[in-house]
């Protein structure tokens, strides 16, 4: 996930390119930290704790992203 490692690096680069980011990660603390870093780049970001291998958690992630950003890519 984008809370750490390669996923974090990709999320930060996409934010630098102007994309808003949903930081979906299993770890609440790292997700929140990465989302805060992204907001410091003047783009919108929200942390969401989610296990994307769990269908219910994945649907919650999608609903949360749509509620916040209205559309997702």
C-alpha positions in Angstrom: 0.0 0.0 0.0 1.0 3.6 -0.3 1.7 3.9 3.5 5.3 2.9 2.9 7.9 1.6 0.5 7.3 1.6 -3.2 3.6 2.3 -2.9 4.4 5.4 -0.8 6.9 6.5 -3.5 4.4 6.1 -6.3 1.7 8.0 -4.3 4.1 10.9 -3.6 5.1 11.1 -7.3 1.5 11.0 -8.4 0.7 13.8 -6.0 3.7 15.8 -7.3 2.1 15.3 -10.7 -1.1 16.9 -9.4 -3.2 13.9 -8.7 -5.4 13.7 -5.6 -4.7 10.4 -3.7 -6.6 8.0 -1.5 -4.0 6.3 0.7 -5.4 2.9 1.2 -3.3 0.8 3.6 -3.6 -1.8 6.3 -1.7 0.4 8.7 -3.7 3.4 9.9 -0.6 5.4 11.1 1.4 5.1 7.9 -1.6 5.8 5.8 -2.3 9.0 7.8 1.4 10.1 7.6 1.6 9.6 3.9 -1.8 11.4 3.4 -0.4 14.4 5.4 2.8 14.5 3.3 0.6 14.5 0.2 -1.5 17.4 1.5 1.7 19.3 2.1 2.2 19.1 -1.7 -1.0 21.1 -2.2 -3.2 18.2 -3.4 -6.0 16.5 -1.6 -5.5 13.2 0.1 -7.4 11.0 2.5 -6.2 7.9 4.4 -8.4 4.9 4.4 -7.6 1.7 6.3 -8.5 -1.1 4.0 -7.5 -4.7 3.1 -8.2 -4.7 -0.7 -8.3 -8.5 -0.7 -11.5 -8.3 1.4 -14.5 -7.5 -0.8 -16.4 -5.7 1.9 -13.4 -3.5 2.8 -12.7 -2.9 -0.9 -16.3 -1.7 -1.4 -16.0 0.6 1.7 -12.8 2.0 0.2 -14.5 2.8 -3.1 -17.5 4.4 -1.4 -15.2 6.5 0.8 -13.2 7.7 -2.2 -16.4 8.6 -4.1 -17.9 10.4 -1.1 -14.8 12.5 -0.7 -13.7 13.1 -4.4 -17.0 12.4 -6.2 -15.2 10.6 -9.0 -12.3 8.2 -9.1 -9.9 7.1 -11.8 
